[in-house]
Amino acid sequence: MFVTFALFLGGDISWLRDDPAVIIASITFTTGIWFVSAQSVFAPFIGISVIAELSRLKSLIIYLLGGGVCALVFLLFPHNGVLVEPGLPYSNRELWLTILSAGFFAGFVHWALAGHRAGIWLGSVRTENQA
């Protein structure tokens, strides 16, 4: 939804009121971007999430950086097709900034939903002095 709002709607939500076809087009665009990005960043995201859970990393910065790494993987993935799509009214700089922002936003959402409780299921940490 972040990419749709930033790129497709250009930050102007009045399009949704003025033209009902925009709602269908934005849902289609969002679905397409989701499928392309999900297939590209699934493995890095799982790797970052598992490392953060097992290490009990609860820092927001870790998840923001992880989202940025996943966005870079998506941008550098050789066959993602987004940056070479003909007819897009955006420069490569705008696409890069939007996708990197979406990665950071995704890292924040993951931290807000699950990351701030990373490792709780592992139980308490016991040191040798406590035993």
C-alpha positions in Angstrom: 0.0 0.0 0.0 2.9 2.3 0.7 4.2 2.0 -2.9 0.8 2.5 -4.3 0.2 5.7 -2.3 3.7 7.1 -3.0 3.9 6.2 -6.7 0.5 5.5 -8.2 -1.6 8.0 -6.3 1.3 10.5 -6.0 0.3 11.2 -2.4 -3.0 12.7 -3.5 -5.9 10.7 -2.1 -8.6 12.8 -3.8 -8.2 10.6 -6.9 -10.1 7.9 -5.0 -13.2 10.1 -4.7 -13.0 11.6 -8.2 -12.6 8.4 -10.3 -13.9 5.0 -9.1 -11.7 3.3 -11.7 -8.6 4.4 -9.7 -9.6 2.2 -6.8 -9.6 -0.9 -9.0 -6.3 0.2 -10.7 -4.6 0.9 -7.4 -5.7 -2.5 -6.0 -4.4 -4.2 -9.1 -1.1 -2.2 -8.9 -0.7 -3.0 -5.2 -1.3 -6.7 -5.9 1.2 -6.8 -8.7 3.9 -5.0 -6.7 3.2 -7.3 -3.7 3.7 -10.4 -5.8 6.9 -9.2 -7.4 8.4 -7.9 -4.2 7.4 -11.0 -2.2 9.1 -13.3 -4.5 12.3 -11.2 -4.5 12.7 -10.5 -0.8 11.2 -13.6 0.8 14.6 -15.3 1.5 16.4 -12.3 2.9 13.4 -11.4 5.1 13.2 -14.8 6.6 16.9 -14.8 7.2 16.8 -11.4 9.0 13.7 -12.4 11.0 15.2 -15.7 12.2 18.5 -14.1 13.2 16.7 -11.3 15.0 14.4 -13.8 16.8 17.2 -16.1 17.9 19.4 -13.2 18.9 16.6 -11.6 20.8 17.2 -8.3 18.9 14.3 -5.9 19.7 15.8 -2.7 18.4 13.9 -0.6 15.9 17.1 0.2 14.1 17.8 -3.5 13.4 14.4 -3.9 11.7 14.7 -0.6 9.8 18.0 -1.7 8.5 16.7 -5.1 7.7 13.8 -3.6 5.7 16.4 -1.4 3.8 18.5 -4.5 3.1 15.4 -6.3 1.7 14.6 -3.3 -0.5 18.2 -3.2 -1.8 17.9 -6.9 -2.6 14.7 -6.1 -4.5 16.3 -3.2 -6.4 19.5 -5.2 -7.3 17.6 -8.4 -8.2 18.4 -8.8 -11.9 14.9 -9.7 -13.2 12.5 -7.7 -11.1 11.4 -5.7 -14.1 10.1 -2.7 -12.2 13.0 -0.4 -13.1 12.8 -1.2 -16.8 9.0 -1.1 -17.2 8.3 1.0 -20.3 5.9 3.9 -19.9 6.3 4.6 -16.2 6.2 8.4 -15.6 8.9 8.2 -12.9 12.6 8.6 -13.0 14.9 5.8 -11.7 15.8 8.1 -8.7 12.1 8.3 -7.7 11.6 4.6 -8.1 14.7 3.8 -6.0 13.7 6.3 -3.2 10.1 4.9 -3.1 11.3 1.3 -3.0 13.9 2.0 -0.3 11.3 4.0 1.7 8.9 1.0 1.4 11.6 -1.3 2.7 12.2 0.9 5.7 8.4 1.2 6.3 8.1 -2.6 6.1 10.8 -3.0 8.6 9.0 -0.6 11.0 5.7 -2.4 10.5 7.4 -5.8 11.2 9.0 -4.3 14.4 5.7 -2.8 15.5 3.8 -6.1 15.0 6.3 -8.7 16.1 9.9 -7.4 16.4 9.6 -5.6 19.7 8.8 -9.0 21.3 11.6 -10.9 19.6 12.8 -13.9 21.5 10.2 -13.8 24.2 9.1 -17.3 23.3 12.7 -18.5 24.1 12.2 -17.8 27.8 14.3 -15.8 30.1 18.0 -15.4 29.7 19.9 -17.1 32.6 23.5 -16.4 33.4 25.9 -18.7 35.3 25.8 -16.4 38.3 22.0 -16.7 38.6 22.1 -20.5 38.5 
